[in-house]
Amino acid sequence: MAAASRALLPTPRAAAAASLAGARARLVPASLPFRAHRVRCAVASSPAPVAAPSPSSESAPARRISPAGSDGALRPKPAVLVAEKLSEAGLAVLREFADVECAYGMSPAELLAKVAQFDALIVRSGTKVTREVLEAGRGRLRVVGRAGVGIDNVDLQAATEAGCLVVNAPTANTVAAAEHGIALLASMARNVSQADAALKAGKWQRTKYVGVSLVGKTLAIMGFGKVGSEVARRAKGLGMHVIAHDPYAPADRARAIGVELVSFDEAIARADFISLHMPLIPTTNKIFNDESFAKMKTGVRIINVARGGVIDEDALVRALDSGKVAQAALDVFTVEPPPKDSKLVLHENVTVTPHLGASTVEAQEGVAIEIAEAVVGALRGELAATAVNAPMVPAEVLSELAPYVSLAEKLGRLSVQLVAGETGIKGVKVVYTTARGPDDLDTRLLRAMVTKGLVEPVSSTFVNLVNADYTAKQRGLRIAEERVAHDSPAAEAPLESVQVRLSQVQSRFAGAISDGGDIVLEGRVKYGVPHLTLVGPYEVDVSLEGNLILCRQIDQPGMIGKVGNILGQRNVNISFMSVGRTFRGKQAIMAIGVDEEPDKETLEKIGGIPAVEEFVFLEL
């Protein structure tokens, strides 16, 4: 095992062992949630396998152990830190799966001191998840959940480097945000807030607060995503002409709503009202500035329920003072809460609300449930459709590829356990046999899971879809992919098989070496379950559940019975057994799936059978 560790991590044996200890103490979102993964290999000609050292009490903060799972193993219960208010409905979802601590109003220093004790962190817009926070939690923090749409308060690059998945809740508050935008639009047009304040102050000023009509006016929606689309639908119902700017918006979706997509400059030049629904990213930071305001109609009105930073607030005050912008209605600000003496907030032609876009009872509950379910799913190892620092994968694709994702990881995990020597892994090739074309099969998920399987067993690095390519590059793993056309173009399954080939490596199990000198493992999904179907040149068929024993032997009668008797006598349950051979009477490989890990004596008995030439125990 130490040799295998050094193959990817050129560190002394003690450091490698310590890394393994840390890895076992950390959460691994795989098919078996939160199970510590270990690697043990045994070969007849080698010393008996030695267990990886147990994690020390300092390797990770203590966690409560949940009741035993169906296999009798105790499961560590994950811990979730909720840093901003979440409705009880969302907290209930979290508490069914995890230990939950609500700590609202923490200072940055308090968050830094606390985050290392948790597996997941949930925030809204008020908490900054900086690189420092992610580094402080890197030993354990695996998921950051943003209860809402925008994620500009989370350092995505740092999260990706740390292998920390960032998920958001992009749909639950869509309608609430759109409704608030329309409310601000109408309120601003009819001076509702100003007239209300004046009347409550004892002033009856009908002539001062004459408004403007919405019918027939042009509304420019800047950012035609979920919220922008909903605002467009409602504005159309008010009789407005709607145009939009969004370089990524599908033209067919805009046409279906009756919206014209135009350039940025055309949108702001034609608009009577401008509603902002764009994210805050480097290219949109202060995009509405003196230059932008100069291109607008005199008397334009602006609504912002997106992000305060997209507007240069000082420039907006100047535009309001000059009359270029007649009015503004703002729910968001560059700094929240804004200073009490803010000229923008106090401006008589500005209507303001304290970031209420998602503040409806229904939206708050919906967002809480959506983010809680996303965080729980991520902690379970499920691929999140709402992940924002990983490829966005439609739910139907995730569902279809789920068993192949598990297969890919297990093939990688088995392959790296077969590597021997000090040379490390020089090259990896993943071969997909499929009837689908490149546009119909996205292999990023599968490649990421092969990387996860290759790296995690021999290091303390946590790998997921977020950081798989980054991790492979950092470790010098060159992963090539190849597609082989399947004979049946009418095949319904996305893949016929997945093969992992490790080139220029020594193997602990010579039977896994193909004629070309590579370690080769191939698998298929049968009835929704991953199966190992090829080891080197030998065809086998064994379910990849539990653990695996591979034996290379002389092909002769009675071998299945001999091995089966040894395992049975030692109370090791066999789940599957398959034998593959090249030629009758020559050599064969026996692949045995076992529920338990055989002890040293049991393995030595198997190795002592005269016809057994070599064997290896592999743990999944």
Secondary structure, DSSP 8 states (H G I E B T S, - for coil): -HHHHHHHS---HHHHHHHHHHHHHS---SSSTT---------TTS----------TTSS----EEEE-TTS-EEE--EEEE-S---HHHHHHHHTTSEEEE-TT--HHHHHHHGGG-SEEEE-SSS-B-HHHHHHTTTT--EEEESSS--TTB-HHHHHHTT-EEEE--STTHHHHHHHHHHHHHHHHTTHHHHHHHHHTT---TTTT-----TT-EEEEE--SHHHHHHHHHHHHTT-EEEEE-TT--HHHHHHHT-EE--HHHHHHH-SEEEE-----TTTTT-BSHHHHHTS-TTEEEEE-S-GGGB-HHHHHHHHHHTSEEEEEES--SSSS--TT-HHHH-TTEEE-SS-TT-SHHHHHHHHHHHHHHHHHHHTT---TTBSSS----HHHHHHHHHHHHHHHHHHHHHHHTEESSS---EEEEEEEESS-GGG---HHHHHHHHHHHHGGGSS----TTTHHHHHHHTT--EEEEEEE-S-TT--SS-SEEEEEEES-EESSGGGB-TTS-EEEEEEEETTEEEEEEETTEEEEEE-SSEEEEEEEE--TTHHHHHHHHHHHTT--EEEEEEEESSTTSEEEEEEEESS---HHHHHHHHTSTTEEEEEEEE-
